Amino acid sequence: MNKPIDPERWLKAMAEKVEADGPQTLAVEGHGRLTVLSEADFRRLSERKQTFKEWLLSGPRLDDVDIERDPRPSRDFSF
């Protein structure tokens, strides 16, 4: 027969396992699978990431670059 589990000992053991081995996945009856992770991992995963548009706009300014179209005609080709 199974022994009752002391919740505080179990939680401390789980915290130690998360710190040592990384996130842990648990099957909880009625809730499917849950993942326990450290606060540092949670903060890293939930921080807002820069969007592609923001990344493009944060690049170097091209205001001083003179861009002109090549005046030569394109070459002829046939299919």
N, C-alpha and C positions, 0 to 999 in steps of 0.2 A: 504494500500500500504506500502511496506517495505521502511524504511528509509535507505539512504546510510550509509555505515559503514566507520567510520574514520579509515584508515589503522593503524595509529600509536596507537590509543587507543585499537584497536583489538589486535595488536601485543603485547602491554604491558599487556593486560588482559590474553592473551595466555601464556606469559612468567610467569606471576604470578601463573597461574593454573598449569603449568608444575612444577614449584618450589614447590608448595603446594601438588599436587596430583600425581606427576610423569608423565611419558610420556603420550602424548595425540595423539589419532589417528583421522585424518581428512579425509573426502571424498572430493577430489578435482576433479571437472569435467574435464575429458580428461586425468587425471593422475591416476585414481584409488585412493587407500588409501595411505596416507602419515602419518608418525609418527614424532612428534616433541618431542625431549628430551633435557635434560640439557647437557651442555658441559661436566660436570663431568660424567654423565652416558655414554655419547658418548666415552669419553676417556677410561673408565673402560671396555666397550664392545669391543673397537677396539684395546686394547693392545694385544700384542703377548703373547700367552699362551705357556707354556713349552710343548713340544711334549712328548709322552709316552717314546720314545727312550731317550730323554734328561733326563727325570725323572729317568729312570732306570740307566743311566750312572752317575747320580749325587748321587747315593746311596753309601753306604760304600764300600771301597775297600776290595776284598776278596783274595788279593795276598798272605797274610800270613796264610790263612786258608788251612789246609791240608785236601783235600777231597779224600777219597779212596773208591773204590767199595767194597761192602761186598763180600768176597771171598766164602761165603757159597752158595751152589747151590740152585736154586729156587725150590719150592715144586712142586710135580707132581699133575696134575689135569686132569680130562677128561670131555668132554662135554656130 
